Every structure is written in C-alpha cells, then in structure tokens.
Amino acid sequence: MKKNIFSIAAILLATVVIFSSCGKEDLNDPVVTLTGDAVMELDLGATWEDPGATATDEEDGKLTSKIVVVGEVDTDKVGAYEIVYKVTDKAGNEGSATRTVNVKAGKLVHDYVAKIFDGETDDLYGDYNITPVASVEYNKIVFLGFAGLGENVKFDARVEGYNIALEDKEIAGQANGQNVWVRFQNINGTYEKAGNNNYVITGFEYEEVWSIDANFTDTQTYTTKEVWTLQ
C-alpha cells in the first residue's frame, strides 16, 4: 500500500513540475516613457537638466530605477544630441526611448566688425559692420551683407559643432566701370566661447570667383580671409 502511495505522490509531483515548466514565457519588452518632450531645444550655454523617463513591465512591474541613460549634451556646441533611455527586464527583454536635444545657434547673433584680408598676402582690404540674424531652425543663422555686399544679399549659414558653413552665392555688380559677376564659394567660419556664457564668431575664409561673363567662362579666383570682432 505504501508503495502505491509513493507512486501516486511521484506522479503528482511530476505533473506539477511539467505544468510549472510549461508556464507562460515572458516575451514582452518593458515600456519606457519619456518625462517631458521627445524633442527639446536649448540655447548655447544653457544648463541641461535631464527630465528623465519612467519604465514599467507586465511581469516585473516598475523598472524606472533600472534605466540606463546613454548619451550626453554639450551645450557649448551647436548640434542635435540623442539621449537614449534603456531598461532590461528579468527575462532579458529590452525597452528604450529616445530624446533629441537641439542646442541652438541663436547666441552667435551679435554686432561684429569684419576685417577683410587677402588670404594669400594678408593685405588688408578694409572692414565692414555686420549683424547675423537668428533663424527659426535651431542650427541656422542668416547673414545680410556678408563680405560687405550690402543688405540686399542674404546668406544662409549652417552651424555644426564649432563650424559655420555658408551657401555658395553668385551676384552681379560693377567694378572699374564694368559689369562683373562674383561667385562666393567654400565659405567656412568658426566660433568660440568667449567667457561669461558668451559665444562669438571669430572669422571666415572663402573664395571669390570673379568674371566679366555671367556664365563664368573667364574667371579669376581670390582667397579671402575675414577676422571678426565684437563691436
């Protein structure tokens, strides 16, 4: 009789083990939810305060304390920075959410004096005053009268990191009493942090292609350097 009892107990135990091992497998990823906006904008020099995120899982419950944050924001440089919030549950499933932080170029807008030099001989051509204009795009600024051309000529500049690149531009004008066409190309500038949370453009280098032909079949190319200082 005892033998039969032990046999029944063994069968019941094996059944429990089988049913336990056939339990529902956890295939669900944790859900990570951003606190605050998915896209944020900061001015150059602003303090970056991470709003963070929360995480939950169907099996494990709250996992917010397990979130790992990947990425950094450098508010001294214009750029788009990605911050990724990752979390892993006990079953090894991973969830994540991403925030983009755009550091804006608007603080480069000041009144400047631009001194123009021959890029090959360093001879001073002269100087002019200029004020960049902020753009609605976080990494753009607009120049009116770049290279002393006057208010009617607009250049769009794209800022990435510490570098500033301007679009090529062709204009018509007069020199020595005759019509000329000038193409400005390969226009690249820089800016730097100038203390007290101040960010200033330091200068540009570019090429001027001159022609008496609107199709630029007969050209002369000059290398120009500009040094910018605050007014």
Secondary structure by P-SEA (a helix, b strand, c coil): caaaaaaaaaaaaaaaaaaaaacccccccbbbbbccccbbbbccccbbbbccbbbbbcccccccccccccccccccccbbbbbbbbbbcccccccbbbbbbbbcccccccbbbbbbcccccccccbbbbbbbbbcccccbbbbcccccccccbbbbbbbcccbbbbcbbbbbbccccbbbbbbbcccccccccccccbbbbccccbbbbbccccccccbbbbbbbbbbbcc
